[in-house]
Amino acid sequence: MAIRYEINPPKISDNVEKLERLYSRIKQISDVCDGIHLTDSVLGIERVSPIIIATESRQKIPDLRITISLRVIDKSLEQISNITQASIEANLDGLLVLMGDPSQNSNHNSGIFPSQAVQHLNDLEYNKKTEIFLSIPSNPSFEKISKKINSKPHGFVTQVIHNISQVQRITDYLSPRGFKIIPCVLFPSEKNLKSAEFLKLDWSNYKDNFSDFINQTQKITGDVLLTSPNDFKGALEFLTQLQN
């Protein structure tokens, strides 16, 4: 079983001190989880490239599992291929291909869809060298995501889930088809309340028994992605207690 922790790289405009604090957090969280996942310019806010943070982190912590997001909304197929090749050369464990939010600094849209990008990478046989994931909703219509399924990624990372029944439903449908499932779970704390409201997340199903919820999810899928955008300290304390 595995727990990965989601990390948001700092804004490009942030100073060196914030970057060093990020590496310090990665070191702390690596002691109590199995891996990290680095996001790519969430909400279209330009941030330090996840491949840069991931490459540095791999050198600092060789045994840590590291995956990154790769947003396609503003990238050509050639750029997508180059980033994937760079992730393989950096010995990363995989990447999550997603549409991404429009950039706040540019109106450019490549017109490429995530499933198209995955098919392109598979044609180049990158899927034999690294794990390639796609994102799906927490309560997907399997008919509507048929293009994603047919593009044959290694597996799927869900959007933030609300309850165990969502995890079970996705797993029951996709796991027998050979796909790995990584449910994304938001750490329930007061500091993350605004994020929950933004995502229209109902965490009443697990807020008071989060450890049980994580353990149940792991039992079903073997893998969990924990996100806590505004409460690193709380998530760190939780993972420390979960390990003991």
Buried (B, 14 or more C-beta within 10 A) or exposed (E): EBBBBBBBBBEEEBEEEEBEBBBEBBEBBBEBBBBBBBBBBBEBBEBBBBBBBBBBBBEEBEEBBBBBBBBBBBBEBEBBBEBBBBBBEBEBBBBBBBBBBBBEEEEEEBEBBBBBBBBBBBEBEBBEBBBBBBBBBBBBEEEEBEBBBEBBBBBBBBBBBBBBEBBBBBBEBBBEEEBBBBBBBBBBBEBBBEBBEEBEBEBEBBEEEBEEBBEBBBEBBBBBBBBBBBBBEBBBEBBBEBEE
